[in-house]
């Protein structure tokens, strides 16, 4: 008998997307390879959005177009079912509910590549001031075809911001729009991209929601862009104080870079803004008694002051902070501190907890304290919380990284403040309070709004009546107010609860790290607060629950994905997690094993995109990924042996009888009914796992073979 031919492979896909207002034109160039020793026919079955119109379909270099058409979703589903019945692999059904392009391509030469190019157009749906584009791609963790995506989007009146919840993008502005490129081994799953229309006056905002099944409420994401600066009104100015550690450990390259960073900041300020410089070891020495105006004379004096900095002595962190925040502040100014240190507090007040409390209580002028930890011998929980308490951020300059580059990056982001001390209040349409309608907001305190900022707030809601989110803030002249109407709807955006859970886990982990500071008062390192503390147990149990339910794992909970660990007794899971948090979050306050924790927490809190690989920075400051866990729609799955198991089963069976299992095969009528139910809930993407699958659908537990 002749041996079967090796199948045609897909080697790469290049997607070029051009969107004018609401018309999207998507061109896919698919590179095929025929590994066989003779020419073969290729079968193309490509999912496309419902309503898409095929514009062209041809092989590159050929003189003819191939016959192809867009199948409606029901016809595409029949083809999917037939393929699944023949190959016993349900993975293709992740595209059930979408249309498809179906065609054969012949000939594909032996041991050769060929390229197929197709173009389709669609109308991009709009939700008020937000437009949403989706490029369908497989969510299978085993499908790792190289993709290149190039998107240009132009919108009449301009684009305020571009946001992708699924993939990291760095959009570059072009006329009336932006351009973004992604390439290489990008994360699997559909590429989702939203833009907000620019408004000449006022802030721009949009809500994305995900109602919970069987409950009167769900999760929401609020995407906000600050108002454009009113050219007729006085602009908010900055007052920047650069505080530099000049203790003995800063000698050499670190101090050279710190000097360069300070000079770069001072000379980067605009006319009418103010600055000061403070250097410290055991003593604290300011450049001026109070911030001075930016002019030629003061800049010349500042250069000489910076050049004359010499290193010696210990580290009086508390004294330097108190000097910086005690300075008077002028009206209409955003007061900023850039605080650099490479060590632990060794002079004056050295208690992490007391330093933080005293700074918070003394900071009556609401100075934003942007901290920079240079190297790994710093108290990372202290620096991170000093920043967080004051609406700022912490940055860590790792070995071999340049201080001036990190400082300059943060300082550039702080250009053009447009709204300071912003607050968000939720009321009814009549202005009445709404207790218990909105909760678990992350972040609970908004940062200042700067030009080109994109602010993401996640939370939970109850009820279906419309609400008003009222944003207030100072623009340099007056307190301004913006109103955004929130209308809970039925549309499901499954990424929303996962993003909320990722951020919530970070908040709970920070609370654990804070408990470690409680015991640092007398030179202890967390010995008085340990895994048996009731507060620790409560926080750890909630983190484990959220991690399991949403499939979001970190350095503390990665063990859940080890062979079968998540299916062990709940008490065992909690004990293992508590041990990890005890040794790391509570008792580790400096060094690589502390820096990596703060890098991960910052990423979780700030991240606006999904993290399907559960990447985190490990104790060697290297990127690590967690296997054996997968996220699909609003479901999570853990691998047990050769089977993927619905995470809800690990939560539903606590203290109760296990759900009975119905065994079904992929070629059965019952399986088709299960797929229909998944499609109705937009959960069919979990079928991309293929193979053996155990899941719960409408309260029934199925094992798919």
DAKA-V284916 format. One record per residue. RES is the residue in one small letter. SS is DSSP state (helix for helix, strand for strand, loop for the rest). D_CENTER is the distance of its C-alpha to the mean C-alpha in whole Angstrom. Layout:
((RES	SS	D_CENTER) (RES	SS	D_CENTER))
This chain:
((x	loop	54) (x	loop	52) (x	loop	49) (x	loop	46) (x	loop	44) (x	loop	40) (x	loop	38) (x	loop	37) (x	strand	33) (x	strand	30) (x	strand	29) (x	strand	27) (x	strand	25) (x	strand	25) (x	strand	24) (x	strand	25) (x	strand	23) (x	strand	25) (x	strand	25) (x	strand	27) (x	loop	27) (x	loop	26) (x	strand	28) (x	strand	26) (x	strand	28) (x	strand	26) (x	strand	28) (x	strand	27) (x	strand	29) (x	strand	30) (x	strand	31) (x	strand	34) (x	strand	36) (x	strand	39) (x	loop	40) (x	loop	43) (x	loop	46) (x	loop	47) (x	loop	46) (x	strand	44) (x	strand	42) (x	strand	39) (x	strand	37) (x	strand	34) (x	strand	32) (x	strand	29) (x	strand	27) (x	strand	27) (x	loop	26) (x	loop	29) (x	loop	31) (x	loop	30) (x	strand	33) (x	strand	34) (x	strand	35) (x	strand	36) (x	strand	36) (x	strand	38) (x	strand	39) (x	loop	38) (x	loop	42) (x	loop	43) (x	loop	46) (x	loop	45) (x	strand	42) (x	loop	42) (x	loop	42) (x	loop	39) (x	strand	38) (x	strand	35) (x	strand	35) (x	loop	35) (x	helix	32) (x	helix	35) (x	helix	37) (x	helix	34) (x	helix	34) (x	helix	37) (x	helix	37) (x	helix	34) (x	helix	36) (x	helix	39) (x	helix	37) (x	helix	35) (x	helix	39) (x	helix	40) (x	helix	37) (x	loop	36) (x	loop	33) (x	helix	31) (x	helix	27) (x	helix	28) (x	helix	28) (x	helix	24) (x	helix	26) (x	loop	28) (x	loop	28) (x	loop	27) (x	strand	30) (x	strand	31) (x	strand	33) (x	strand	36) (x	strand	38) (x	strand	40) (x	strand	40) (x	strand	43) (x	strand	44) (x	strand	42) (x	loop	44) (x	loop	44) (x	loop	42) (x	strand	40) (x	strand	37) (x	strand	37) (x	strand	35) (x	strand	34) (x	strand	33) (x	strand	32) (x	strand	31) (x	strand	30) (x	strand	30) (x	strand	28) (x	strand	28) (x	loop	24) (x	strand	24) (x	strand	23) (x	strand	22) (x	loop	24) (x	loop	22) (x	strand	19) (x	strand	20) (x	strand	18) (x	strand	19) (x	strand	18) (x	strand	20) (x	loop	21) (x	loop	20) (x	loop	21) (x	loop	18) (x	loop	21) (x	loop	20) (x	loop	23) (x	loop	23) (x	loop	22) (x	loop	24) (x	strand	23) (x	strand	21) (x	strand	21) (x	strand	20) (x	strand	21) (x	strand	20) (x	strand	22) (x	strand	22) (x	strand	25) (x	loop	25) (x	loop	29) (x	loop	28) (x	loop	25) (x	strand	21) (x	strand	19) (x	strand	16) (x	strand	14) (x	strand	11) (x	loop	10) (x	loop	7) (x	loop	9) (x	loop	9) (x	loop	8) (x	loop	11) (x	loop	13) (x	loop	16) (x	strand	19) (x	strand	21) (x	strand	24) (x	loop	27) (x	loop	26) (x	strand	23) (x	strand	20) (x	strand	20) (x	strand	17) (x	strand	18) (x	strand	16) (x	strand	19) (x	strand	20) (x	loop	18) (x	loop	15) (x	loop	13) (x	loop	16) (x	loop	16) (x	loop	16) (x	strand	15) (x	strand	14) (x	strand	14) (x	strand	15) (x	strand	17) (x	strand	18) (x	strand	22) (x	loop	23) (x	loop	25) (x	loop	28) (x	loop	28) (x	loop	26) (x	loop	22) (x	strand	20) (x	strand	18) (x	strand	17) (x	strand	17) (x	strand	15) (x	strand	17) (x	strand	17) (x	strand	21) (x	loop	22) (x	loop	25) (x	loop	28) (x	loop	26) (x	loop	27) (x	strand	23) (x	strand	20) (x	strand	16) (x	strand	15) (x	strand	12) (x	strand	14) (x	strand	13) (x	strand	15) (x	strand	17) (x	loop	19) (x	loop	23) (x	loop	25) (x	loop	27) (x	loop	31) (x	loop	33) (x	loop	36) (x	loop	34) (x	loop	34) (x	loop	31) (x	loop	29) (x	strand	30) (x	strand	28) (x	strand	30) (x	strand	29) (x	strand	30) (x	strand	29) (x	strand	30) (x	strand	31) (x	strand	32) (x	loop	35) (x	loop	36) (x	helix	38) (x	helix	35) (x	helix	34) (x	loop	37) (x	loop	36) (x	helix	33) (x	helix	31) (x	helix	33) (x	helix	34) (x	helix	30) (x	helix	30) (x	helix	33) (x	helix	32) (x	helix	28) (x	helix	30) (x	helix	33) (x	helix	30) (x	helix	28) (x	helix	32) (x	helix	33) (x	loop	30) (x	loop	30) (x	loop	32) (x	loop	36) (x	loop	36) (x	loop	33) (x	strand	34) (x	strand	33) (x	strand	34) (x	strand	34) (x	strand	35) (x	strand	36) (x	strand	36) (x	loop	37) (x	loop	40) (x	loop	41) (x	strand	39) (x	strand	40) (x	strand	39) (x	loop	39) (x	loop	41) (x	loop	41) (x	loop	39) (x	loop	36) (x	strand	38) (x	strand	38) (x	loop	37) (x	loop	40) (x	helix	42) (x	helix	44) (x	helix	41) (x	helix	39) (x	helix	42) (x	helix	43) (x	helix	39) (x	helix	39) (x	helix	42) (x	helix	41) (x	helix	38) (x	helix	40) (x	loop	42) (x	loop	39) (x	loop	41) (x	loop	39) (x	loop	41) (x	loop	41) (x	loop	38) (x	loop	35) (x	loop	35) (x	helix	32) (x	helix	33) (x	helix	36) (x	helix	33) (x	helix	31) (x	helix	34) (x	helix	35) (x	helix	32) (x	helix	32) (x	loop	35) (x	loop	36) (x	loop	37) (x	loop	34) (x	loop	36) (x	loop	35) (x	loop	32) (x	strand	31) (x	strand	27) (x	strand	28) (x	strand	25) (x	strand	26) (x	strand	25) (x	strand	26) (x	strand	26) (x	strand	28) (x	loop	28) (x	loop	30) (x	loop	30) (x	loop	32) (x	loop	36) (x	loop	38) (x	loop	38) (x	loop	36) (x	loop	34) (x	loop	33) (x	helix	29) (x	helix	29) (x	helix	32) (x	helix	30) (x	helix	27) (x	helix	30) (x	helix	32) (x	helix	30) (x	helix	28) (x	helix	31) (x	helix	33) (x	loop	30) (x	loop	32) (x	loop	31) (x	loop	27) (x	loop	27) (x	strand	23) (x	strand	23) (x	strand	21) (x	strand	21) (x	strand	22) (x	strand	23) (x	strand	25) (x	loop	25) (x	loop	25) (x	loop	27) (x	loop	26) (x	loop	25) (x	helix	21) (x	helix	21) (x	helix	23) (x	helix	22) (x	helix	18) (x	helix	20) (x	helix	22) (x	helix	19) (x	helix	17) (x	helix	21) (x	loop	22) (x	loop	19) (x	loop	18) (x	loop	16) (x	strand	17) (x	strand	17) (x	strand	19) (x	strand	21) (x	loop	22) (x	loop	25) (x	loop	26) (x	loop	23) (x	loop	25) (x	helix	25) (x	helix	26) (x	helix	23) (x	helix	20) (x	helix	22) (x	helix	23) (x	helix	19) (x	helix	18) (x	helix	22) (x	helix	21) (x	helix	18) (x	loop	20) (x	loop	23) (x	loop	24) (x	strand	23) (x	strand	24) (x	strand	23) (x	strand	24) (x	strand	23) (x	strand	22) (x	strand	22) (x	strand	21) (x	strand	24) (x	strand	24) (x	strand	28) (x	loop	30) (x	loop	31) (x	loop	34) (x	loop	32) (x	loop	33) (x	strand	31) (x	loop	29) (x	loop	28) (x	loop	26) (x	loop	25) (x	strand	22) (x	strand	20) (x	strand	17) (x	strand	15) (x	strand	12) (x	loop	13) (x	loop	17) (x	loop	17) (x	loop	16) (x	loop	16) (x	loop	19) (x	strand	18) (x	strand	19) (x	loop	20) (x	loop	17) (x	loop	15) (x	loop	12) (x	strand	12) (x	strand	10) (x	strand	11) (x	strand	11) (x	strand	15) (x	strand	18) (x	strand	21) (x	strand	24) (x	loop	27) (x	loop	27) (x	loop	29) (x	loop	27) (x	strand	26) (x	strand	26) (x	strand	23) (x	strand	24) (x	strand	23) (x	strand	25) (x	strand	25) (x	strand	28) (x	loop	28) (x	loop	31) (x	loop	34) (x	loop	33) (x	strand	30) (x	strand	29) (x	strand	28) (x	strand	25) (x	strand	25) (x	strand	23) (x	strand	24) (x	strand	22) (x	loop	24) (x	loop	23) (x	loop	24) (x	loop	24) (x	loop	22) (x	loop	19) (x	loop	15) (x	loop	15) (x	helix	11) (x	helix	11) (x	helix	12) (x	helix	10) (x	helix	7) (x	helix	10) (x	helix	11) (x	helix	8) (x	helix	8) (x	helix	12) (x	helix	13) (x	helix	12) (x	helix	14) (x	helix	17) (x	helix	17) (x	helix	17) (x	helix	20) (x	helix	21) (x	helix	21) (x	helix	23) (x	helix	26) (x	helix	26) (x	helix	27) (x	helix	30) (x	loop	32) (x	loop	32) (x	loop	34) (x	loop	37) (x	loop	36) (x	loop	35) (x	loop	31) (x	loop	30) (x	loop	34) (x	loop	34) (x	loop	31) (x	loop	30) (x	loop	29) (x	loop	32) (x	loop	31) (x	helix	31) (x	helix	28) (x	helix	26) (x	helix	27) (x	helix	26) (x	helix	22) (x	helix	22) (x	helix	23) (x	helix	21) (x	helix	18) (x	helix	20) (x	helix	20) (x	helix	17) (x	helix	16) (x	helix	19) (x	helix	18) (x	helix	15) (x	loop	15) (x	loop	12) (x	loop	14) (x	loop	14) (x	loop	17) (x	loop	19) (x	loop	19) (x	helix	19) (x	helix	22) (x	helix	22) (x	helix	21) (x	loop	25) (x	loop	28) (x	loop	28) (x	helix	27) (x	helix	25) (x	helix	28) (x	loop	30) (x	loop	31) (x	helix	29) (x	helix	31) (x	helix	30) (x	helix	26) (x	helix	26) (x	helix	29) (x	helix	27) (x	helix	23) (x	helix	26) (x	helix	27) (x	helix	24) (x	helix	23) (x	helix	26) (x	helix	26) (x	helix	23) (x	helix	21) (x	helix	25) (x	loop	27) (x	loop	25) (x	loop	25) (x	loop	25) (x	loop	25) (x	helix	23) (x	helix	22) (x	helix	21) (x	helix	19) (x	helix	17) (x	helix	16) (x	helix	15) (x	helix	13) (x	helix	11) (x	helix	11) (x	helix	10) (x	helix	7) (x	helix	6) (x	helix	7) (x	helix	6) (x	loop	2) (x	loop	3) (x	loop	4) (x	loop	6) (x	loop	7) (x	loop	11) (x	loop	13) (x	loop	11) (x	loop	12) (x	strand	12) (x	strand	15) (x	loop	18) (x	loop	21) (x	loop	22) (x	loop	19) (x	loop	19) (x	strand	16) (x	strand	17) (x	loop	16) (x	loop	17) (x	loop	19) (x	loop	21) (x	strand	18) (x	strand	17) (x	strand	15) (x	strand	17) (x	loop	16) (x	loop	16) (x	strand	18) (x	strand	18) (x	strand	21) (x	strand	22) (x	strand	25) (x	strand	28) (x	loop	31) (x	loop	31) (x	strand	29) (x	strand	26) (x	strand	26) (x	strand	24) (x	loop	22) (x	helix	24) (x	helix	27) (x	helix	26) (x	helix	26) (x	helix	28) (x	loop	31) (x	loop	31) (x	loop	35) (x	loop	36) (x	loop	37) (x	loop	35) (x	loop	35) (x	loop	38) (x	strand	36) (x	strand	38) (x	strand	38) (x	strand	38) (x	loop	38) (x	loop	36) (x	loop	39) (x	loop	40) (x	helix	40) (x	helix	38) (x	helix	35) (x	helix	35) (x	helix	35) (x	helix	32) (x	helix	30) (x	helix	32) (x	helix	30) (x	helix	27) (x	helix	27) (x	helix	28) (x	loop	25) (x	loop	22) (x	loop	22) (x	helix	24) (x	helix	21) (x	helix	22) (x	helix	25) (x	helix	23) (x	helix	24) (x	loop	28) (x	loop	30) (x	strand	31) (x	strand	29) (x	strand	29) (x	strand	27) (x	strand	28) (x	strand	29) (x	loop	31) (x	loop	32) (x	strand	33) (x	strand	32) (x	strand	33) (x	strand	33) (x	strand	33) (x	loop	35))
